[in-house]
């Protein structure tokens, strides 16, 4: 059995851990705002957020000498998604459970650790207790916590200076929201959104005064109940532009549109761009009576940063119904297209198309598929709208549909990068589909999945289709030429789910992957140049920085987030390796070694006989999707630290009820469902799990005999 969380975490270790002394003296003292080319001062490194560094000491001629300089063990086996920030010789990282750490960027010595103690709140995160990082400015470190707090720390000591609760305490319930994104600092304000559309949430983004934590403005991305107003800057555009695109009783679930990742600011145009998320519930039939575009879901919205005032929007997926967010990273560039110079923004959202917009006006310049897109054949550049395949709207046809891309997207939050030297955008792409089937009704409890779709693939597909879909799942590192609007090169990777990307002036692209490696490729043609065995899957993006002329590459290694959940969909990926989570830092001639890896053993399939009637299994499938899927994986296939229930020895005995209902493992992070699920529900879920286990045992792929 794998260990869920290292033991000290479970001991409820709260507040400050330690201030280990060391030389934290330079942190934050210098006047900020000047980007030193050797630092990695903000999430995307510069306002363009290209994740390109001109540093070139590590280059094509010496990459083979790259080695581990040092590493820092992280206290958990949960997923690592953060971009480290490096300012004035100090690295600031956020681990799972929002544990913030300052580390001497040259020696690897930990200077301080801050733990906001969000273990309890972590149970409500859609995709694991992950954090995509911190912001550092004016001697302060800002972190958004899973429980909705925005916290400012003293960069020298790690002690909290102020904290505010950013969650709307009224409707829909605050318990449905989490913060996983990195805050951004714009003109003296901290900008932060949140996630939660899987549970029932109404999206918004807020700005807080950096010095005091006082709220300056809030922008809701979707309308509230008709006839009501929020008294916020978003009231007018929601009334004038968005309201008429909504139908039915969407406000009961919040409508969605959470701003959980991408927020970028262009100082030249003084515009703030937010990437807006999917619908809540996902099923457009339930959400909006199957009608309307539902603005500003799946859109990029440009706002004035001082006030939050609306400037323009572009919607990528009108009437979103497949969890197609537009929250994916946004990159700015100045490029020539169709004979004219444009200030553009580029995004590869979940829906599988690569978009280029004029960022002053929001005008669409290009949209091209970068993976299979069966929901739409193309984007009409004249109207800016997708040309859809009607079969993809499963709730209108009442037929399950295998739709590409999956709800995980052809590209997700893992940052892409752009090299001004090659003119190419490097995108981590996953080419896979997902069966969608509509549900007639959904639970209205707080804190459970309320998507209105069955995304298990179990009941919706026959075994042959499922097997075929499994075989077709592919992961790529894609180099996209935005000017010629075509693929420059494409490298197929061993795993479907992989990490964010860094491009450097050394002509190299760095990417971690689901096959446990940090790898370096030639930026021009994708030739593999170097790789390092990280002992765990990597999803976080690498960064680079230099101190005293020595260039370093840093990455958070740790498998998790949404991938184990989705990877489970068609399941049997090569083992991704959970555990051994670390901050890894490399330099030329680095000689450090990692300790021998901890093994991870998977239990064999040993289910009881599959005797339950199909109707019971189908009910169990649906209940599983609402209550268990987000931790135990789609199709009950877990590739994470949470047990794979198809392999659980408890399927056969009464311990199952004691665990699920009585909370026998609640101290280990397995919630009790007492008062939520009755005996009949639990029996149906167990019947579904037994069915899944028998079926997968019978159809296991050879590669997955783990
Ligand atoms: C918030 C995350 C979460 C949710 C939601 C969740 N579980 Fe769990 N579950 C866990 C964790 C973590 C463990 C491992 C606990 C441990 O280390 O023993 C676990 C363990 C279990 C086990 C024991 C497995 C074994 O062989 O050791 C069973 C059975 C189980 N869960 C069933 C369910 C069912 C059924 C549901 C939905 C009704 C569900 N869980 C929902 C997190 C979750």
Boltz pocket constraint, residues with backbone or C-beta under 6 A from the ligand:
constraints:
  - pocket:
      binder: B
      contacts: [[A, 2], [A, 3], [A, 4], [A, 122], [A, 123], [A, 124], [A, 623], [A, 624], [A, 627], [A, 628], [A, 629], [A, 630], [A, 631], [A, 632], [A, 641], [A, 642], [A, 643], [A, 644], [A, 645], [A, 647], [A, 648], [A, 649], [A, 650], [A, 656], [A, 659], [A, 660], [A, 665], [A, 668], [A, 669], [A, 670], [A, 671], [A, 673], [A, 685]]
      max_distance: 6.0
